[in-house]
């Protein structure tokens, strides 16, 4: 199963598929071709026409989010719109914002322990590194988790179309897109500092897993993968599979069907001899866990071992010196010069809403200008001048994240969710189209 490519060749193959460069930063802000920039502007205009986007400031959706859907659907605007609109409907039906703001910390952590975990470090491009050890997902652990997942662990009222166990998983995806990726975006000690981070690098350890265990996990992992790729497209980059047993070729036959060819091209199945040199081609040894030949003190289940640069750059508040357990997100400070990290979630019935630290605002660099030009037409229809001006204004006022709720807005969102849930049918189907991650 091991590839015959040396690490240098692996790096090259990772960003070239059928002669096209697809890896970060290609296709991301600051590295868009003229065609891609026009597609972004056209997508915005199309969403404006559908009343699904406002330019702000702040914009209803930032450019890096819209680009994820465009890349996933190969820059075809109607296809990107279909996936985007389905995702927006799914988020609203399941009150994802309320779920993340109010999920019980114990429930959140029990979910975290079953899925990829952030190491607290970044790869050589500045992308967050996650570790996933499959052997801990035995049938007893999964059964206990699924039994408890039916209990109420947040104030969100779902539509019933997505299971409770998967909704708790998506609280972790919210953490990736609202905490880890924005944090890494704001760290300027990297190449392409004007390009936001919207991906993750994953080390997946499958050592010690039997064929029976893989089979028992098949439906559990397939459902999670399909929903994630449908509603969180283009959030995964390199995936390194380590410790593959002799029968893994059979398992790989199932897994690769869940993804499209571009995503499959990002997955490297490494032999024992390839692990250290290949990981080092992507990750500085100080950020590779010791178990895989690096220098980092980090094991699965550990809290993130924070990059010293993050600790130095942060101004910690309310007695914090690390990021606490549970859901976190970033929002602009009142004066707009910094970002505030806010801890949410709940302990028992007590709602948490506390500033953990601040970071100096670094993205986007002031000298970087928006590159997306508004096309004269979208799908054959003229773009009105006022719509074009609105889009340009939104691009120029691009910020790292959307404006987040103030301290008293969580209760308002819960009230809205309760009202909406009464009007949402309990049998709404969820589309799980498999797309590029």
Secondary structure by P-SEA (a helix, b strand, c coil): ccccccaaaaaaaaaccccccccccccccccccaaaaaaaaaaaaaaaaaccccccccccccaaaaaaaaaaacccaaaaaaaaaaaaaaaaaaaaaaaaacccaaaaaaaaaacccccccccccbbbbbbbbcccccaaaaaaaaaacccccccccccccccaaaaaaaaaaaaaaccaaaaaaaccccccccccccbbbbbbbcccccaaaaaaaaaaaaaaaaaaaacccccccbbbbccccccaaaaaaaaaaaccaaaaaaccccccccaaaaaaaccccccccccccccccccccccccccaaaaaaccccccccccccccccccccccccbbbbbbbbbccccccccccccccccccccccccccccccccccccccaaaaaaaaaaaaacccccccccccaaaaaaaaaaaaaaacccbbbbbbccccc
